Amino acid sequence: MEYQLLYQIFGWIGSFGLILGYLPQAIQTIRTRNTDGISLPGFIMMSVGSFCFMSQGLMLCIEQGISTGIFFFITNFITAACAAIIFVIKMRNDHSKKK
C-alpha cells in the first residue's frame, strides 16, 4: 500500500513539474510570437516524447485502472497541447521569414 501511495505522489509531483516547465514557454510564445530561440529538431523530439507518454498513460488507464496512469495522460496531454501551439507559431514564423 505504501508503494502505491509513493507512486502516486511522485507521479503527481512530476506532472506538475513538467506542466510548469512547458506552460511558461507556451504563454510567452503566444504573447510575443517570438520563436527564434526554439530549436525545431529538439522541440519536435520533446513533442514526440510527450505524445508517447500520453499514449502510455492512456494504455495504463485502460489496462490497470484510471488511477495508475492518469497523471501520465493528463500531464502529457497538457504538454502536447502546449507543444502543438508553440509548433504552429514556430512554423508560421519560420515560413514568413523565408518570404
ChimeraX attribute file (.defattr): number of C-alpha atoms within 10 A of each C-alpha:
attribute: neighborCount
match mode: 1-to-1
recipient: residues
	/A:1	6
	/A:2	7
	/A:3	8
	/A:4	9
	/A:5	10
	/A:6	11
	/A:7	12
	/A:8	17
	/A:9	12
	/A:10	12
	/A:11	18
	/A:12	17
	/A:13	11
	/A:14	15
	/A:15	20
	/A:16	13
	/A:17	12
	/A:18	15
	/A:19	18
	/A:20	12
	/A:21	12
	/A:22	17
	/A:23	16
	/A:24	12
	/A:25	16
	/A:26	20
	/A:27	14
	/A:28	13
	/A:29	20
	/A:30	15
	/A:31	9
	/A:32	8
	/A:33	15
	/A:34	14
	/A:35	20
	/A:36	11
	/A:37	6
	/A:38	14
	/A:39	10
	/A:40	15
	/A:41	9
	/A:42	10
	/A:43	14
	/A:44	14
	/A:45	11
	/A:46	15
	/A:47	20
	/A:48	14
	/A:49	15
	/A:50	22
	/A:51	19
	/A:52	16
	/A:53	20
	/A:54	24
	/A:55	17
	/A:56	17
	/A:57	23
	/A:58	21
	/A:59	18
	/A:60	18
	/A:61	18
	/A:62	13
	/A:63	11
	/A:64	11
	/A:65	12
	/A:66	15
	/A:67	10
	/A:68	20
	/A:69	23
	/A:70	22
	/A:71	23
	/A:72	24
	/A:73	25
	/A:74	18
	/A:75	23
	/A:76	26
	/A:77	19
	/A:78	18
	/A:79	26
	/A:80	23
	/A:81	18
	/A:82	21
	/A:83	24
	/A:84	15
	/A:85	15
	/A:86	24
	/A:87	20
	/A:88	11
	/A:89	18
	/A:90	20
	/A:91	13
	/A:92	13
	/A:93	15
	/A:94	14
	/A:95	10
	/A:96	9
	/A:97	8
	/A:98	6
	/A:99	5
